[in-house]
Amino acid sequence: MKTSLDQHDALLVVDVQRDFLPGGSLAVPGGDAVVPVLNRYLGLARGRGLTILASRDWHPENHCSFRARGGTWPEHCVAGGAGAAFAPGLELPPDAVIVSKATGSETDAYSAFEGTGLARRLRERGVKRLLIGGLATDYCVLNTVRDALKEGFQVLLLEDAIRAVDVKPGDGERAEREMREAGAVPATLEDFAP
């Protein structure tokens, strides 16, 4: 069944940054494969005049999530550094809304909604439904989808434009199942009317 898009929809690209791509400090296996698919969604969104947003980790050098500070992860996405840049080839338009998260040294944020004012910004634009894709399925995508649903937004989970870290095998599949059970509707490019 084809899904139509209108001004109440927005596309949210989650954390498609260099450090999460192969060769980056916190690489998601196959993370670069989302870029051409997301570019097709970006073209679709631009053609329909939708709001386009892109979240990013934007950490200070001494961020609490880094192993050097006792955190879980290697140093990644340091604000202004090469690893924090959006993926090469990701065709974000100049008017895309950039949502920077986990910007304080003592707070972490997997969700694009956490501490960013994103829900308010979306409501101000009349957005009711979010198309969400990006990295990584089992962390930032999962938490962003959870919060979007809690905030009352409908969610289309772009299953062809996500990839998982899979720290434990199957984490990505479990995350996708959780998102569907919470109310996210799975979608792929084929589901959108031309």
N, C-alpha and C positions, 0 to 999 in steps of 0.2 A: 504494500500500500504506500502510495506516495504521500509525503509530508510537505505541506506548503509552509512558507516562511513569511512573516510580516514584521511590522515595526515593533512588535512586542517581543521579538526574539533578539538574542545577542549571542555572538560567538566568543567563548572564553578559551584561549590557548594557555594551557598551564605549563609553566616552567620549561619551555623548550630552549634550554641554555647550553652553551658549549660544554660546561663541566658534566652535564648529564648525557652527553653523546659519547660514542666510542672514542677512546683516547683522552677523555676528560677525567678529572680526579674522582668522580663518582658516577662512572659510566653506567647507563642503563643498556643492557644488551639489546641491540637493534634499535636503539633510541633514535638514530638518524632516519630510520624508515618512516617516522611520522611526518617528517618535513614535507615531502611532496604531497602527501595526502592532505595535510593541513593547508597547504597552499591551494588545493582545490576547494576546500571549505572556505578559505579566505576569499577566493574569487567569487564563490557563490554568495557569501555574506556581503561583499562589496556590491555585487550586482543587484542585491535586494535592498541596499541601503541600511543594513543592520549595524548596530553598535558592535565594534570589535574591541576586545580586551585581551591583554596578555599579562599574565602574572609572572613574577620572577622572584627567586631568592635573591636577596640583596644584603648580604651579611657584612658586619664589621669584621676586621681581621681576627678579633679574639672571640668569635661567636661561641656561645655555650654548646652548640651541637658538635663542635669540632673535637676530635679525639684529644688534642693537646690540652683541652679544657675539661676532659673527662666525659665528653659527649660520645655519640654513636658513630659519627661519620668523619671521613677525612675532610680536610679543609676544602671548601667548595664555594663557588659563587660569591667571592669577596667583591663587595660593591666597587664598581669602577674597573675591576680587573678583567682580563681577557676571558676567564672562565665564566664570568657572570653575563657575558654578552649573549644575546639571542643567537640561535643556531645560524650558521652561514646558510644563505639560501632561503630562510624563512621570510616570506613576502608580507610582512606586517605593513599596513598602510601608514602613512605619516600621522594620520589622525587616530590611530589606535590608542586606547586608554591603557596606560601602563600601570600595573598594580604591583608595588614593591612590598615584599613581606619579610618578616623576621629581620627587621632592620636594626633592632637593638641588641646589644651583646648578651643580655640576660634572658631574652625570650625567643623561643623557637615558634615556628608557625608552618605547619604543613598545608593548611587551608588558605586559599586566596582571600577568604572572608575574615580571617583572624587578624584583628587589629588594623584593618585597612580601610574601613568604612565602605567596603564594596557593596553591601546590601543597600545602603542608603543611596549610593551613586546609581545603582541599577534602577531602583524605584523612581528616582528623579527623572530617569530617562524613559520611564513607562515600560521597562522590561518585565516580562512575566515568565519567559522561558529561556533557558540557557542551553546552548549546544556546547558541550565540554569535551575537549580532547587535550592530549599532551603527555607529560611525564611527571612522575611515574604512576602507573595504574594503582599500585598498592600503597602509595604514600600520599603525594600531593593531589593527585586526581581524586582518589578515594575521599580524602578529607574535605576537599573542595565540594565534591558532590554531596557529601553528608550535610555540610553547612548550607549549601544552596537549598536543599530540600527542607531543612529545619527552618530556613528563612521564608519558606513558602513559594519558592520558585519551582516551576516544572523543569525537569532536566532531560535532555536528550544526550545520552552517553555515546560519543562517537567511537564505536568499538574498533573501527579500522584506523584510528589515529591515536592509539594509546599503546604503551609498552610498559612492562613491569620490571622492577629490580629483581624480584624473586629471591630475596635473601634466604627464605626457606622455600623449597620447591612448591609450586602451587599457590604462592601468595597472590599472584596476579589473578588467577582464576577465582580464588576465594573473594578477592576484592570486587571483581566484576559481579559475582553472585550477590554479595552484600548490597552493592549499589542498586542492582535490579530489584532485590527484595525490598529495599527502602523506598522504591518508587521511580528510580531512573529508568527511562525507556531506551533500550539499545537501538542504535541507528548506524547506518553506513551511508556512503555517498549515493548508493543505489536507491535509498529511501526518499531522496529529495526530488521534487518535480523540477524539470529543467526550466 
